[in-house]
Amino acid sequence: MVSLVCQTVVAADDPAFGAPTKFVGPVFTEEEGRRLAGLRGWQVRPDGSSWRRVVASPEPQAMVELATIRMLMTNGAVVICAGGGASR
């Protein structure tokens, strides 16, 4: 059994970088969310009655470790892999 964290190739000019929409991390009050956004360079948005950080979710172009995953599976390994990707 092999556990593998994968890297995903994305296009640098993907429009998602200009309009982050994926909520990540804990919830904040509006005041705290805006304070942390200013302090850390985050973008935040309302998520229901709370505020959360948002990040880009660009369209995946390729998986860096695909050849490794195929080799492991071909040789009988059970492969558990995870990585980033677009959510639609």
ABEGO torsion letter per residue (X at the ends): XBBBBBBBBBBAABAAAABBABBBEBBBBAAAAAAAAAAAGBBBBBBEABBBBBBBBBBBABBAAAAAAAAAAAAGBBBBBBBBEBBX
